[in-house]
Amino acid sequence: MKKAKKFVIDYLEGRVDSSKFIETLRSDHSILEWLQSIIPVGTTMLDYKFDECFRMVEKKEVPYDVGNVINGILEQLGETTLGKEYNLHCYIARLLGKYLPMEQFTLDKTLETKVKFLLDACPEYLDSEAIENSGIFGELMKQLPESMPKTKRIKEFRKRIKDMFYVEGQKYPRWIQGSEWPLSKTGKPTKFLRQKSMHNGEVCYYYFLDMDTKEEIEVMQAY
């Protein structure tokens, strides 16, 4: 248990990166067992069940299960890899803060810094799960040192990401849901061509160009 505790603390303080922590969490049950062990016996949580239309059909109080909460974080639909990693880091930090209040640790801010930077720097219409999970944002951030003035770094990121995805002026998709800007079959940036609304705007089709094959990619969204 001491080894598991040290591993969790190392993760929270930044000595173990998120991908390594999640990989170990899934393969080494002692980590989850230790996290569960710090929850007082008798602690409960609310469990929700939804139908295929995401309408809540049941809510009940159940014994607190750290594993179920973590699975919910890592399997959250529509959330990016970075978002899941940040949410998991925050959750485990809250667990230790609440149930081990005497444990001293210095929370690493790397994930929080990345998330906040992307919120400020990335145009919302480009912030799709496909693009973020591809690593394009991360690679671009590495090219812009954190020593740059914040405003200049944000401005340069916006310019480069727009150039990378061939955004010209105000020609970009007006998503009716969250961004679903696609990548090409080979994982490269695509160019937005046009969009078409139907059924009084309740359905919208978006068209993108694969710059290698010159094939059009269609994305459909609906309310």
Secondary structure, DSSP 8 states (H G I E B T S, - for coil): -HHHHHHHHHHHTTSS-HHHHHHHHHH-HHHHHHHHHTS-TT-EEEEEEE-TT--EEEEEEEE--HHHHHHHHHT-TT--HHHHHHHHHHHHHHHHHHH-TT-------HHHHHHHHHHHHS-GGG--HHHHHHTHHHHHHHHS-TTS-HHHHHHHHHHHHHHHTT-BTTBS---SSS----B-TTS-BEEEEEEEEETTTTEEEEEEEETTT--EEEEEEE-
